[in-house]
Amino acid sequence: MPRRKPAEGGVRSPIRSGRAGVRATKKPAEAPHLFRVLLKARNLGRSRRFYESLLGTRGRLVAPGRVYFDCGPVLLGILDYSSRGRRGLSPPTEALYFSTHDLEGAFRRARRLGALSPGLLHGDPSSPFGQIVVRPWGERSFYADDPSGNPLCFVDARTLFAGTPRQVAALNRS
């Protein structure tokens, strides 16, 4: 069976539909949009104060044990997991990434909160997590941890790596 090209402006999904061999194709505007990310908190009050200080915006209690923060088109939700003890919090796998036009301000707030991440990215001494540096993929960023151990990354909005073909080609050349 010949391979079908994606529709103009579309992206080929690696997920196969219900019929064997058929691939779903959507235009970017038609693809699902991420609108909310939820993080678990050991202490909701402490986490709320942390994010209000770090993000420089007020959270809002939307239900018992749930606080939302407006972060552009995506909501950040903090969920109270205090009643579940340590066993109720699974370890986070990857950082939650925030873009900002004031990276230095976010860095100062994270430092003041004692939230800067220790260690080195990929063991590279030129890429400490808790410092503002240009990462190998071109983003200028730093990493922090919230009070419940959720990893965060703040990226200069002018240097976002979105995996565009041009960015990937430049990365592969270096």
ZATI-54403 format. One line per 8 residues: number of its first residue (from 1); their letters; for each residue y negated, z, x of N, C-alpha, C, O. Coordinates in Angstrom, 3 decimals. Example, Ala and Ser with C-alpha at 12.3 -4.5 7.8 and 13.67 -1.06 7.14 Angstrom:
2
1) AS) 5.690/7.800/13.190/4.500/7.800/12.300/3.300/7.800/13.200/3.319/8.465/14.236  2.250/7.080/12.850/1.060/7.140/13.670/-0.030/7.870/12.900/-1.138/8.039/13.409 $
//
This chain:
174
1) MPRRKPAE) 1.172/0.000/0.846/0.000/0.000/0.000/-1.237/0.000/0.893/-1.334/0.844/1.785  -2.190/-0.917/0.688/-3.387/-0.941/1.532/-4.257/0.283/1.273/-4.290/0.823/0.167  -4.960/0.709/2.323/-5.845/1.873/2.208/-7.143/1.437/1.557/-7.730/0.420/1.927  -7.579/2.212/0.594/-8.809/1.941/-0.126/-9.979/2.591/0.593/-9.868/3.727/1.053  -11.105/1.881/0.695/-12.308/2.451/1.299/-12.965/3.379/0.299/-12.885/3.155/-0.909  -13.630/4.444/0.808/-14.365/5.298/-0.130/-15.513/4.535/-0.767/-16.008/3.557/-0.207  -15.930/4.988/-1.939/-17.071/4.375/-2.625/-18.299/4.475/-1.739/-18.380/5.348/-0.875  -19.261/3.574/-1.955/-20.500/3.574/-1.173/-21.099/4.968/-1.161/-21.323/5.564/-2.215 $
9) GGVRSPIR) -21.360/5.494/0.044/-21.955/6.823/0.166/-20.960/7.935/-0.087/-21.332/9.108/-0.062  -19.705/7.597/-0.330/-18.712/8.615/-0.648/-18.017/9.141/0.586/-18.166/8.603/1.683  -17.267/10.186/0.390/-16.473/10.763/1.468/-15.035/10.824/1.008/-14.756/11.107/-0.157  -14.128/10.561/1.922/-12.719/10.612/1.569/-12.240/12.046/1.690/-12.421/12.682/2.728  -11.644/12.541/0.655/-11.134/13.902/0.656/-9.759/13.922/1.297/-8.948/13.037/1.024  -9.465/14.916/2.152/-8.135/15.019/2.727/-7.133/15.568/1.726/-5.937/15.587/2.017  -7.572/16.012/0.566/-6.693/16.580/-0.451/-6.155/15.449/-1.308/-6.914/14.636/-1.835  -4.879/15.408/-1.435/-4.276/14.380/-2.280/-4.315/14.819/-3.735/-4.175/16.003/-4.042 $
17) SGRAGVRA) -4.507/13.863/-4.620/-4.492/14.181/-6.053/-3.042/14.328/-6.495/-2.130/14.303/-5.669  -2.835/14.480/-7.784/-1.503/14.693/-8.316/-0.550/13.533/-8.069/0.658/13.753/-7.990  -1.046/12.305/-7.943/-0.181/11.160/-7.703/0.020/10.980/-6.220/-0.942/11.010/-5.453  1.244/10.795/-5.808/1.560/10.634/-4.388/0.807/9.458/-3.801/0.802/8.368/-4.374  0.169/9.674/-2.659/-0.495/8.612/-1.936/-1.899/8.292/-2.397/-2.569/7.466/-1.776  -2.373/8.918/-3.472/-3.717/8.644/-3.974/-4.667/9.699/-3.420/-4.396/10.897/-3.505  -5.784/9.243/-2.851/-6.780/10.171/-2.307/-8.007/10.183/-3.212/-8.455/9.146/-3.701  -8.531/11.378/-3.419/-9.747/11.517/-4.223/-10.945/11.077/-3.397/-11.003/11.334/-2.195 $
25) TKKPAEAP) -11.890/10.420/-4.031/-13.114/9.985/-3.358/-14.286/10.411/-4.221/-14.323/10.131/-5.419  -15.245/11.091/-3.604/-16.440/11.537/-4.320/-17.667/11.207/-3.505/-17.630/11.245/-2.275  -18.754/10.882/-4.181/-20.041/10.766/-3.518/-20.503/12.186/-3.212/-20.191/13.103/-3.972  -21.249/12.397/-2.106/-21.680/13.760/-1.772/-22.371/14.474/-2.923/-22.154/15.672/-3.105  -23.191/13.791/-3.704/-23.889/14.439/-4.812/-22.922/14.879/-5.910/-23.242/15.772/-6.694  -21.733/14.254/-5.973/-20.753/14.588/-6.994/-19.778/15.665/-6.533/-19.068/16.251/-7.350  -19.742/15.925/-5.245/-18.806/16.913/-4.721/-19.192/18.302/-5.212/-20.367/18.547/-5.483  -18.240/19.209/-5.332/-18.583/20.572/-5.741/-19.590/21.191/-4.771/-19.568/20.906/-3.574 $
33) HLFRVLLK) -20.465/22.034/-5.298/-21.482/22.698/-4.492/-21.137/24.173/-4.355/-20.783/24.825/-5.338  -21.236/24.690/-3.163/-21.044/26.113/-2.930/-22.259/26.845/-3.489/-23.394/26.503/-3.154  -22.035/27.852/-4.340/-23.172/28.553/-4.924/-23.128/30.057/-4.723/-24.143/30.727/-4.917  -21.966/30.616/-4.335/-21.887/32.064/-4.140/-20.818/32.392/-3.101/-19.736/31.806/-3.088  -21.152/33.344/-2.232/-20.207/33.875/-1.248/-20.171/35.383/-1.457/-21.218/36.017/-1.579  -18.979/35.958/-1.500/-18.836/37.397/-1.715/-18.283/38.066/-0.469/-17.327/37.583/0.138  -18.898/39.191/-0.092/-18.431/39.996/1.033/-18.064/41.376/0.528/-18.696/41.899/-0.389  -17.046/41.962/1.124/-16.611/43.307/0.769/-17.414/44.337/1.568/-17.731/44.121/2.738 $
41) ARNLGRSR) -17.734/45.451/0.923/-18.491/46.518/1.573/-17.750/47.841/1.442/-17.241/48.172/0.371  -17.693/48.590/2.528/-17.115/49.937/2.494/-18.063/50.926/1.813/-17.622/51.884/1.178  -19.386/50.679/1.953/-20.412/51.544/1.382/-21.502/50.630/0.832/-22.309/50.091/1.589  -21.523/50.460/-0.486/-22.428/49.492/-1.101/-23.894/49.821/-0.833/-24.679/48.921/-0.533  -24.275/51.084/-0.935/-25.667/51.463/-0.694/-26.105/51.149/0.721/-27.188/50.605/0.937  -25.261/51.492/1.689/-25.592/51.216/3.088/-25.667/49.702/3.326/-26.581/49.224/3.998  -24.710/48.952/2.777/-24.713/47.497/2.947/-25.921/46.868/2.273/-26.519/45.938/2.815  -26.287/47.363/1.100/-27.468/46.821/0.422/-28.719/47.034/1.276/-29.505/46.106/1.463 $
49) RFYESLLG) -28.909/48.252/1.796/-30.071/48.526/2.646/-30.045/47.663/3.908/-31.079/47.159/4.345  -28.851/47.498/4.490/-28.696/46.668/5.684/-29.160/45.236/5.399/-29.987/44.696/6.134  -28.634/44.621/4.337/-28.988/43.232/4.035/-30.441/43.098/3.605/-31.081/42.097/3.926  -30.981/44.082/2.885/-32.397/44.015/2.538/-33.258/44.024/3.798/-34.238/43.284/3.889  -32.894/44.860/4.770/-33.646/44.901/6.038/-33.435/43.638/6.848/-34.394/43.058/7.355  -32.197/43.208/6.974/-31.880/42.051/7.808/-32.441/40.756/7.237/-33.008/39.947/7.971  -32.288/40.557/5.941/-32.730/39.311/5.313/-34.203/39.348/4.909/-34.803/38.304/4.653  -34.783/40.540/4.852/-36.183/40.656/4.462/-36.412/40.339/3.001/-37.486/39.858/2.639 $
57) TRGRLVAP) -35.435/40.594/2.156/-35.539/40.325/0.720/-34.779/41.406/-0.037/-33.867/42.029/0.506  -35.153/41.624/-1.282/-34.507/42.644/-2.104/-33.228/42.100/-2.723/-33.162/40.949/-3.155  -32.216/42.960/-2.755/-31.002/42.637/-3.484/-31.154/43.102/-4.919/-32.016/43.927/-5.222  -30.326/42.580/-5.797/-30.379/43.032/-7.189/-28.980/43.404/-7.658/-28.016/42.671/-7.437  -28.891/44.549/-8.306/-27.633/45.018/-8.873/-27.349/44.190/-10.116/-28.110/44.239/-11.082  -26.268/43.438/-10.099/-25.959/42.569/-11.234/-24.834/43.135/-12.090/-24.639/42.704/-13.227  -24.104/44.087/-11.556/-23.032/44.774/-12.270/-22.684/45.999/-11.427/-23.013/46.046/-10.242  -22.033/46.970/-12.015/-21.644/48.123/-11.192/-20.819/47.659/-9.983/-19.815/46.962/-10.132 $
65) GRVYFDCG) -21.258/48.058/-8.792/-20.521/47.713/-7.578/-20.761/46.317/-7.062/-19.995/45.834/-6.228  -21.816/45.642/-7.536/-22.065/44.258/-7.117/-23.571/44.019/-6.978/-24.327/44.168/-7.938  -23.997/43.643/-5.755/-25.404/43.356/-5.472/-25.501/41.914/-4.998/-24.719/41.478/-4.153  -26.466/41.170/-5.544/-26.684/39.779/-5.161/-27.986/39.632/-4.391/-28.972/40.318/-4.658  -27.960/38.705/-3.414/-29.134/38.311/-2.651/-29.288/36.807/-2.786/-28.320/36.060/-2.643  -30.518/36.362/-3.063/-30.796/34.936/-3.121/-30.979/34.423/-1.702/-31.883/34.861/-0.990  -30.128/33.501/-1.292/-30.179/32.903/0.053/-30.224/31.392/-0.110/-29.226/30.705/0.112  -31.383/30.879/-0.497/-31.487/29.454/-0.770/-30.656/29.125/-1.994/-30.682/29.881/-2.965 $
73) PVLLGILD) -29.921/28.027/-1.983/-29.137/27.651/-3.151/-27.826/28.436/-3.281/-27.089/28.244/-4.248  -27.531/29.306/-2.331/-26.280/30.065/-2.353/-26.595/31.546/-2.525/-27.480/32.085/-1.860  -25.869/32.192/-3.415/-25.995/33.638/-3.605/-25.060/34.352/-2.641/-23.920/33.933/-2.444  -25.545/35.425/-2.045/-24.704/36.313/-1.252/-24.433/37.531/-2.110/-25.360/38.246/-2.493  -23.179/37.770/-2.411/-22.796/38.929/-3.211/-22.111/39.957/-2.336/-21.233/39.625/-1.540  -22.520/41.222/-2.489/-21.896/42.331/-1.757/-21.128/43.157/-2.789/-21.702/43.621/-3.774  -19.829/43.334/-2.557/-18.955/44.016/-3.504/-18.541/45.378/-2.970/-18.195/45.515/-1.796  -18.576/46.378/-3.832/-18.192/47.745/-3.457/-16.670/47.859/-3.392/-15.986/47.753/-4.410 $
81) YSSRGRRG) -16.155/48.075/-2.199/-14.728/48.282/-1.993/-14.452/49.700/-1.525/-13.383/49.969/-0.978  -15.404/50.622/-1.729/-15.261/51.983/-1.214/-14.062/52.710/-1.822/-13.447/53.540/-1.152  -13.724/52.422/-3.059/-12.603/53.114/-3.696/-11.253/52.638/-3.173/-10.234/53.278/-3.435  -11.226/51.550/-2.454/-9.966/50.995/-1.960/-9.608/51.498/-0.574/-8.512/51.227/-0.082  -10.517/52.229/0.066/-10.235/52.740/1.409/-10.153/51.611/2.406/-10.505/50.471/2.102  -9.690/51.928/3.591/-9.624/50.944/4.666/-8.618/49.836/4.366/-8.776/48.714/4.848  -7.600/50.130/3.588/-6.578/49.125/3.305/-7.091/48.043/2.362/-6.513/46.957/2.308  -8.173/48.317/1.610/-8.706/47.345/0.671/-9.584/46.283/1.313/-9.945/45.301/0.664 $
89) LSPPTEAL) -9.927/46.467/2.566/-10.781/45.498/3.257/-9.950/44.686/4.233/-9.543/45.186/5.282  -9.706/43.449/3.888/-8.996/42.591/4.831/-9.995/42.162/5.906/-11.182/42.008/5.619  -9.531/41.970/7.125/-10.467/41.582/8.187/-11.039/40.196/7.918/-10.309/39.280/7.541  -12.363/40.044/8.114/-12.951/38.712/7.929/-12.446/37.760/8.995/-12.155/38.171/10.119  -12.342/36.494/8.645/-11.797/35.531/9.596/-12.866/34.808/10.392/-12.665/34.516/11.571  -13.987/34.517/9.778/-15.047/33.761/10.443/-16.397/34.286/9.996/-16.498/35.014/9.008  -17.425/33.911/10.727/-18.775/34.348/10.413/-19.327/33.635/9.182/-18.927/32.519/8.849  -20.249/34.309/8.527/-21.049/33.730/7.466/-22.325/33.245/8.137/-22.996/34.024/8.814 $
97) YFSTHDLE) -22.673/31.971/7.963/-23.783/31.361/8.693/-25.036/31.272/7.832/-24.993/30.782/6.704  -26.155/31.752/8.378/-27.464/31.683/7.735/-28.360/30.804/8.590/-28.382/30.949/9.812  -29.106/29.888/7.962/-30.126/29.162/8.712/-31.456/29.836/8.438/-31.687/30.348/7.343  -32.332/29.837/9.437/-33.628/30.479/9.291/-34.676/29.747/10.118/-34.377/29.179/11.169  -35.909/29.774/9.623/-37.026/29.214/10.380/-37.658/30.272/11.273/-38.587/29.977/12.025  -37.157/31.515/11.193/-37.667/32.611/12.020/-36.501/33.325/12.695/-36.188/34.473/12.377  -35.867/32.628/13.628/-34.705/33.187/14.311/-35.070/34.448/15.087/-34.310/35.416/15.085  -36.216/34.446/15.743/-36.627/35.611/16.520/-36.834/36.826/15.615/-36.467/37.941/15.988 $
105) GAFRRARR) -37.416/36.625/14.432/-37.604/37.724/13.484/-36.271/38.286/13.007/-36.099/39.503/12.931  -35.331/37.405/12.687/-34.001/37.854/12.270/-33.317/38.610/13.406/-32.643/39.614/13.175  -33.493/38.123/14.630/-32.904/38.783/15.801/-33.485/40.193/15.976/-32.743/41.145/16.214  -34.809/40.323/15.857/-35.439/41.651/15.991/-34.914/42.609/14.925/-34.634/43.770/15.223  -34.778/42.139/13.695/-34.266/42.996/12.625/-32.814/43.394/12.891/-32.445/44.552/12.691  -31.992/42.453/13.336/-30.587/42.762/13.644/-30.491/43.768/14.791/-29.677/44.691/14.752  -31.327/43.580/15.809/-31.327/44.522/16.939/-31.750/45.912/16.470/-31.132/46.907/16.847  -32.799/45.985/15.649/-33.279/47.269/15.130/-32.195/47.962/14.305/-32.110/49.190/14.305 $
113) LGALSPGL) -31.368/47.186/13.602/-30.279/47.730/12.792/-29.030/48.051/13.612/-28.058/48.583/13.075  -29.048/47.732/14.907/-27.872/47.955/15.748/-26.712/47.056/15.374/-25.551/47.441/15.515  -27.021/45.860/14.899/-25.995/44.976/14.347/-25.590/43.828/15.263/-24.694/43.062/14.910  -26.218/43.682/16.424/-25.885/42.548/17.292/-24.434/42.632/17.751/-23.962/43.692/18.162  -23.741/41.515/17.678/-22.315/41.470/18.035/-22.129/41.563/19.541/-22.863/40.934/20.303  -21.149/42.347/19.967/-20.812/42.382/21.396/-19.892/41.207/21.739/-19.362/40.545/20.847  -19.715/40.966/22.988/-18.737/39.978/23.421/-19.318/38.610/23.699/-20.521/38.372/23.597  -18.412/37.729/24.053/-18.764/36.371/24.465/-18.066/35.360/23.564/-16.906/35.542/23.196 $
121) LHGDPSSP) -18.770/34.308/23.216/-18.180/33.232/22.436/-17.228/32.450/23.326/-17.635/31.946/24.373  -15.990/32.344/22.934/-14.945/31.637/23.686/-14.830/32.165/25.122/-14.406/31.434/26.017  -15.210/33.444/25.346/-15.120/34.034/26.681/-16.116/33.478/27.677/-15.990/33.717/28.878  -17.111/32.735/27.193/-18.085/32.064/28.057/-19.267/32.994/28.357/-20.000/33.358/27.437  -19.473/33.391/29.635/-20.582/34.292/29.974/-21.964/33.724/29.640/-22.920/34.490/29.518  -22.092/32.418/29.490/-23.387/31.833/29.153/-23.615/31.808/27.637/-24.641/31.308/27.177  -22.663/32.346/26.855/-22.780/32.312/25.406/-22.467/33.676/24.786/-21.507/33.801/24.026  -23.283/34.718/25.108/-23.043/36.035/24.500/-23.345/36.013/23.001/-24.346/35.442/22.569 $
129) FGQIVVRP) -22.474/36.638/22.221/-22.652/36.661/20.767/-24.010/37.224/20.369/-24.707/36.613/19.559  -24.399/38.356/20.909/-25.567/39.098/20.468/-26.873/38.692/21.118/-27.808/39.490/21.161  -26.961/37.488/21.619/-28.200/36.979/22.208/-28.531/35.619/21.593/-27.641/34.887/21.161  -29.817/35.298/21.562/-30.211/33.958/21.114/-29.966/32.995/22.264/-30.606/33.086/23.312  -29.039/32.075/22.059/-28.751/31.039/23.052/-28.437/29.740/22.329/-28.149/29.740/21.132  -28.493/28.635/23.060/-28.077/27.345/22.520/-26.567/27.246/22.740/-26.090/27.300/23.873  -25.835/27.104/21.660/-24.367/27.048/21.713/-23.925/25.662/22.188/-24.715/24.719/22.174  -22.664/25.540/22.606/-22.177/24.244/23.114/-22.350/23.081/22.135/-22.436/21.930/22.563 $
137) WGERSFYA) -22.401/23.359/20.835/-22.549/22.297/19.837/-24.012/22.057/19.477/-24.306/21.281/18.568  -24.943/22.727/20.193/-26.364/22.442/20.051/-27.152/23.386/19.162/-28.379/23.290/19.113  -26.490/24.292/18.459/-27.219/25.235/17.626/-27.799/26.369/18.469/-27.150/26.868/19.388  -29.009/26.760/18.149/-29.656/27.928/18.759/-29.401/29.073/17.791/-29.851/29.030/16.646  -28.670/30.117/18.249/-28.196/31.122/17.304/-27.878/32.447/17.982/-27.890/32.568/19.207  -27.591/33.446/17.128/-27.031/34.724/17.580/-26.075/35.227/16.503/-26.136/34.795/15.351  -25.193/36.146/16.894/-24.211/36.722/15.987/-24.477/38.209/15.794/-24.947/38.896/16.701  -24.165/38.695/14.585/-24.328/40.099/14.233/-23.150/40.506/13.352/-22.397/39.657/12.875 $
145) DDPSGNPL) -23.002/41.809/13.142/-21.954/42.342/12.260/-22.601/43.259/11.242/-23.473/44.055/11.592  -22.181/43.161/9.970/-22.730/44.062/8.966/-22.008/45.406/9.040/-21.044/45.536/9.796  -22.448/46.411/8.275/-21.835/47.742/8.384/-20.349/47.785/8.061/-19.658/48.717/8.472  -19.846/46.794/7.332/-18.419/46.758/6.994/-17.619/45.886/7.941/-16.427/45.670/7.725  -18.267/45.374/9.005/-17.570/44.561/9.992/-17.545/43.075/9.685/-16.877/42.319/10.391  -18.257/42.630/8.647/-18.306/41.203/8.346/-19.173/40.496/9.385/-20.320/40.890/9.595  -18.644/39.458/10.040/-19.420/38.757/11.059/-20.440/37.805/10.429/-20.158/37.127/9.440  -21.631/37.775/11.030/-22.732/36.940/10.558/-23.254/36.131/11.726/-23.171/36.567/12.874 $
153) CFVDARTL) -23.785/34.967/11.446/-24.433/34.161/12.472/-25.745/33.650/11.897/-25.789/33.151/10.772  -26.811/33.779/12.677/-28.123/33.277/12.288/-28.466/32.111/13.201/-28.396/32.222/14.425  -28.841/30.983/12.586/-29.059/29.736/13.306/-30.479/29.235/13.051/-30.953/29.241/11.915  -31.145/28.806/14.108/-32.455/28.184/13.989/-32.302/26.949/13.105/-31.515/26.054/13.411  -33.061/26.904/12.002/-32.932/25.818/11.028/-33.178/24.439/11.639/-32.713/23.437/11.096  -33.896/24.372/12.749/-34.170/23.074/13.382/-32.994/22.573/14.213/-33.021/21.441/14.695  -31.959/23.399/14.388/-30.848/23.012/15.271/-29.497/23.028/14.564/-28.469/23.087/15.238  -29.456/22.978/13.244/-28.192/23.091/12.511/-27.212/21.978/12.888/-27.575/20.803/12.946 $
161) FAGTPRQV) -25.971/22.372/13.139/-24.894/21.403/13.365/-24.141/21.275/12.047/-23.467/22.210/11.615  -24.258/20.123/11.416/-23.609/19.885/10.124/-22.412/18.952/10.247/-21.803/18.599/9.237  -22.062/18.547/11.469/-20.917/17.674/11.657/-21.167/16.239/11.245/-20.227/15.525/10.894  -22.422/15.799/11.283/-22.711/14.406/10.952/-22.081/13.507/12.019/-21.846/13.960/13.139  -21.808/12.258/11.695/-21.221/11.361/12.705/-22.051/11.314/13.995/-21.490/11.284/15.090  -23.371/11.306/13.871/-24.241/11.260/15.060/-24.070/12.546/15.881/-23.976/12.480/17.106  -24.029/13.693/15.236/-23.856/14.960/15.957/-22.499/15.042/16.632/-22.391/15.501/17.769  -21.468/14.598/15.933/-20.113/14.616/16.508/-20.035/13.684/17.713/-19.435/14.036/18.728 $
169) AALNRS) -20.627/12.513/17.611/-20.619/11.565/18.734/-21.335/12.180/19.930/-20.849/12.077/21.056  -22.488/12.821/19.702/-23.231/13.460/20.791/-22.414/14.587/21.412/-22.423/14.763/22.630  -21.723/15.337/20.597/-20.889/16.439/21.092/-19.737/15.902/21.940/-19.394/16.480/22.971  -19.153/14.806/21.506/-18.029/14.214/22.235/-18.471/13.589/23.566/-17.665/13.472/24.489  -19.745/13.189/23.668/-20.262/12.632/24.917/-20.519/13.705/25.950/-20.479/13.433/27.150  -20.783/14.926/25.501/-21.127/15.975/26.466/-19.916/16.652/27.051/-20.051/17.555/27.876 $
//
